[in-house]
Amino acid sequence: MKINVGTISSNRNGFDSIANIAARTKNICFDSIELDLSSCRFFEANMAAPLYAVIARLRDELNNVTIANVPAGISTILQKNKFLNVFNQPELPDTNQTTLPFKIFKLTAGDQFNDYLDTYMKGHGIPTMSEALTKRFRQSLFEIFLNATIHSQSKSGIFVCGQFYPNKHRLDFTVADAGIGILENVQRYIREPKITSCWAIEWAMTEGTTTGNWPGGLGLKLIKDFIEMNGGKIQVVSRLGYYEFSANGRFPQEMNSDFPGTCINIEINTEDTSNYYLKSELKSEDIF
């Protein structure tokens, strides 16, 4: 089976395109699937994480998945961020240091994820943060990872990558899984089968909610506060729900196709020249 993959950007259309691949291959097993990128004009590298969530499910069903006809510029990007390593293609050195490489983490690999954050979540235009806030920020990222390991029931692990876009003044950090999705988790917890994916995501985005013994809100409370002041955005995609949060408000939308699992993308505005601190660190009013 051959599937044409068009331009993939970090927006609702990009996530819908990836979800459409899942929809078209939903019941396929013991088969060969070729993802043809010949008509792909641009592929935002952080979107490798949600794409692999779809590929992982296909591989779990013992399908042979290949990527073919990748345009030279896109191939360079996906070799630099090590995504094409998964398809036995060599990596290229990231001389500009703009990538946060694609990596598959086992559900028990919390220490390795923390090492990943220590190595790659610095620089890349991230606004200046105090040492205490940097620690809390990374703890919040770890909470996202931990929530995924606890609630997703993903057999294939957690998929992580990111990309710094200097010309677009943004840094995207993306965590995805091929698990059961937020909708099913929330339905089980509140015992309400008629809720929608968008409603379930909004419920999970609320501070203090939880579907288990771990603190809720997807680990995003501090990150949401930062993003609101920074001018960035957060995107959460799960099943038929797409949710976008920024300083301009929250924008839930229905997806056209079912995205299998959950993906959280945090986009930081790298034009921001502010210095950020925790409120507990300073007494003045210009604090975070």
C-alpha positions in Angstrom: 0.0 0.0 0.0 1.3 3.4 -1.0 0.3 6.6 0.8 1.2 10.1 -0.4 2.3 12.4 2.4 2.0 16.1 1.7 3.3 19.1 3.6 3.3 18.6 7.4 3.3 21.7 9.6 2.8 21.9 13.3 -0.8 23.0 13.1 -4.3 21.3 13.0 -3.9 20.6 9.3 -0.6 18.9 9.9 -2.0 16.7 12.7 -5.0 15.9 10.6 -2.8 14.8 7.7 -1.0 12.4 10.1 -4.2 11.2 11.6 -5.5 10.5 8.0 -2.6 8.1 7.5 -3.8 6.2 10.6 -7.4 6.2 9.4 -6.4 4.8 6.0 -4.3 2.0 7.5 -6.5 1.2 10.5 -7.2 -2.4 9.8 -4.0 -3.4 7.9 -1.7 -6.0 9.3 1.0 -8.3 7.9 1.4 -5.9 5.0 3.8 -3.4 3.5 3.1 0.3 3.6 5.1 2.9 1.8 4.9 6.6 2.9 5.7 8.5 -0.3 7.0 12.1 0.5 7.6 13.1 -3.1 4.8 15.8 -2.9 5.9 17.0 0.6 7.1 20.6 0.2 8.0 21.0 3.9 8.0 18.8 7.0 8.4 20.5 10.3 10.9 18.2 12.1 9.1 18.2 15.5 6.2 16.5 13.7 8.3 13.3 13.5 7.0 12.4 17.0 3.2 12.2 16.1 4.1 10.6 12.7 5.9 7.9 14.5 3.0 7.3 16.8 1.1 6.2 13.7 4.0 4.2 12.4 4.5 2.4 15.7 1.0 1.1 15.7 1.4 -0.2 12.2 4.7 -1.9 13.2 2.9 -3.4 16.2 0.5 -5.0 13.7 3.6 -6.5 12.0 3.5 -4.3 9.0 6.6 -3.3 7.1 6.6 0.5 7.0 9.0 2.4 4.7 9.6 6.0 3.8 10.3 6.8 0.1 11.1 9.6 -2.2 12.0 12.1 0.5 13.0 15.5 -1.1 16.6 16.4 -0.5 15.9 19.3 1.9 13.5 17.3 4.0 15.8 14.3 4.0 18.6 16.5 5.4 16.3 17.7 8.2 15.1 14.2 9.2 18.6 12.8 9.0 19.9 15.6 11.3 17.2 14.9 13.9 17.9 11.2 13.6 14.3 10.3 12.6 15.4 8.5 9.5 17.7 6.3 11.6 14.6 4.4 12.5 14.4 3.5 8.8 18.1 2.5 8.6 19.2 5.7 6.9 22.4 7.4 8.2 22.2 10.5 10.3 23.9 13.8 9.4 25.7 16.1 11.9 23.6 19.0 13.2 26.2 21.7 12.7 23.7 24.5 13.3 22.5 22.8 16.5 18.8 23.4 15.8 17.5 19.9 16.4 16.3 18.1 19.5 16.8 14.6 18.2 14.0 12.1 17.7 14.1 9.5 20.4 12.0 6.5 21.5 11.8 6.1 25.2 10.6 3.0 27.1 7.9 3.6 29.6 10.4 3.0 32.4 13.0 5.4 31.0 12.4 8.4 33.2 16.1 8.9 33.9 17.0 8.8 30.2 14.3 11.4 29.5 15.7 13.7 32.2 19.2 13.2 30.7 17.6 14.2 27.3 16.2 17.4 28.8 19.5 18.3 30.5 21.3 17.8 27.1 18.9 19.5 24.7 16.5 21.8 26.5 18.9 24.7 26.8 19.8 27.4 24.4 17.8 27.3 21.2 16.5 30.8 21.9 14.7 29.8 25.1 14.2 33.1 27.2 16.4 33.5 30.2 15.0 31.7 33.3 16.3 31.7 36.8 17.9 28.5 38.0 14.9 27.7 40.2 12.4 28.3 37.3 14.6 26.2 34.9 14.4 23.4 37.4 10.6 23.7 37.8 10.1 24.0 34.0 12.0 20.8 33.3 10.1 19.1 36.1 6.9 20.1 34.3 8.2 18.6 31.1 9.0 15.4 33.0 5.5 15.4 34.4 4.2 15.3 30.8 6.4 12.3 30.1 5.4 10.6 33.3 1.7 11.2 32.7 2.2 9.6 29.3 3.9 6.5 30.8 1.2 6.1 33.4 -2.0 6.8 31.4 -1.3 6.0 27.8 -0.8 2.3 28.1 1.4 2.7 25.0 3.1 -0.6 24.1 5.6 1.2 21.8 6.9 3.7 24.3 7.0 7.5 24.2 8.3 9.5 21.2 10.1 12.8 21.6 11.7 15.4 19.4 11.9 19.1 18.8 13.1 21.8 16.5 14.4 25.3 16.8 13.3 27.5 13.9 15.5 30.6 14.0 13.8 32.3 11.1 10.4 31.7 12.5 11.5 32.6 16.1 10.1 29.5 17.7 11.2 26.3 19.4 8.8 23.4 19.3 9.1 20.5 21.8 6.9 17.5 21.1 5.9 14.4 23.1 3.7 11.7 21.5 2.5 8.2 22.3 0.5 5.5 20.6 -1.7 4.8 23.6 -5.4 4.7 24.3 -5.9 8.5 24.2 -7.2 11.0 26.6 -10.9 10.4 25.8 -10.9 6.8 26.9 -9.0 7.6 30.1 -11.4 10.4 31.1 -14.5 8.3 30.1 -13.4 5.5 32.4 -12.7 7.9 35.2 -15.8 10.0 35.2 -18.0 7.2 33.9 -19.5 9.2 31.2 -19.4 7.5 27.8 -20.9 10.4 25.8 -18.2 13.0 26.2 -16.2 14.2 23.2 -12.4 14.1 22.6 -12.3 17.9 22.8 -14.2 18.0 26.1 -11.9 15.3 27.5 -8.8 17.3 26.5 -10.2 20.4 28.2 -11.0 18.5 31.3 -7.4 17.0 31.4 -5.9 20.5 30.8 -7.6 21.8 34.0 -5.3 22.0 37.0 -6.1 19.4 39.7 -7.9 16.9 37.4 -6.5 13.4 37.4 -7.5 9.9 36.2 -5.2 8.2 38.6 -2.9 8.7 41.5 -0.7 11.2 39.8 -1.4 15.0 39.9 -3.5 16.1 36.9 -3.6 18.8 34.4 -1.2 16.9 32.1 1.7 18.5 33.9 1.1 21.8 32.1 0.1 24.3 34.8 3.5 26.1 35.1 4.1 25.7 31.4 0.7 27.2 30.6 1.5 30.2 32.8 4.9 30.7 31.1 3.5 30.3 27.5 0.8 32.8 28.2 3.4 35.5 29.0 5.9 34.3 26.5 3.5 34.5 23.5 4.0 30.9 22.5 1.3 28.1 22.4 0.5 24.6 23.5 -1.2 22.1 21.2 -2.8 18.9 22.5 -4.1 16.3 20.0 -5.8 13.1 21.0 -8.2 10.9 19.0 -10.7 13.3 17.4 -9.8 16.3 19.5 -7.4 19.2 18.8 -6.8 21.8 21.5 -4.7 24.9 21.2 -3.8 27.3 24.1 -2.1 30.6 23.8 -2.3 34.1 25.2 -5.2 34.7 22.8 -7.3 32.0 24.5 -8.1 28.4 24.1 -9.3 26.9 20.8 -10.7 23.4 20.8 -11.6 21.9 17.4 -12.7 18.5 16.1 -10.3 16.6 14.0 -11.3 15.2 10.7 -9.5 11.9 11.4 -8.9 9.9 14.5 -5.3 10.4 15.8 -4.4 7.2 17.7 -2.8 8.2 21.0 -1.9 11.6 22.3 0.5 14.3 21.3 1.5 17.5 23.2 3.5 20.2 21.5 4.9 23.1 23.4 5.9 26.1 21.2 8.1 28.7 22.8 8.4 32.2 21.3 12.2 32.8 20.9 11.8 36.5 20.2 10.9 37.0 23.8 13.7 38.9 25.6 12.2 38.8 29.1 13.8 37.3 32.1 11.7 34.9 34.0 11.7 34.0 37.7 9.4 32.3 40.2 7.3 34.6 42.3 8.9 33.2 45.4 12.3 34.5 44.2 11.7 38.2 44.0 9.6 40.8 45.7 9.1 43.2 42.8 6.2 43.0 40.4 8.1 42.1 37.3 8.3 38.4 38.1 6.9 35.1 36.8 
